[in-house]
Amino acid sequence: MPDDDQTLPEPGAASVPPETAETPETAVEPAAEPAEAAPRAAELSPAECAARLAELFPALFAPPPKPLKLRIQADIQARAPGIFTRRTLSVFLHRYTTSNAYLSALVKAEQRFDLDGQPAGELSAEHRELAAAEIARRRGVHEQRRAAERAAARAADAEARRQQQADHEARRDRAGLLRAFETTTLTPANFCALKGIAEAELEAVLEQARRERAERPPMPPREARPGGPRPDRGPRRDGERGPGPRRDGARPQGPRGERGPRPEGQGRPPKR
């Protein structure tokens, strides 16, 4: 069967026999020019096909999706000849009828619709059940994929935290090793034996520790540290103390103030 997109030659069109030497006097009529072939339909992308169908048949292909009449492709070719190739329509209709939006429309609808948006047959319960089952399957696959992605993200975060903690501890150990090496009186061999490090690796570890120490930000000045002197107090002079009781419990020095009379019964007992 020939392709719908090909143009068949007109019936009865025969080639004209060539001229012969035996009949030079016979006038030969010029051959009739063949009819101009119809232009082939251009291949359209699914998006271009959707836009063209929505323009030609808005009652059916404008959003939201509607269940399509069975054998709708033949109706499209009959109503819009030469616009869509068979392959273009097949690819588009496959994508259109397997989309989540179209399957959801199948679950809720009871009728199919033609190119004019008119009911064109009842939608079977079997098709609705198949659409619902496919939606449930896709939802399950989506949820499993999301759960796997979340688990992978949590595992990656945990691994990053472990690696960060390991790097921090390694830097701290190298810094401690450098401080110990700078103050030790042991020979490098004895120092390595004490610290449990190979002597061939010592210099590389110390050099890395020196670089890391140089990269650390400088310590803040003493005045800016917590617990430093308050800005509203000046330096204390020798022998001067602040207000409040003395730490040793002794009475503060200085003239004693005037005392009033003691109440009766609270004086010192008489000497015996």
PyMOL commands that set and color helices and strands:
alter all, ss='L'
color gray80, all
select helices_A, chain A and resi 46-56+58-61+72-79+86-97+100-108+125-183+188-195+199-215+222-224
alter helices_A, ss='H'
color red, helices_A
select strands_A, chain A and resi 111-113+119-122
alter strands_A, ss='S'
color yellow, strands_A
deselect
rebuild
show_as cartoon
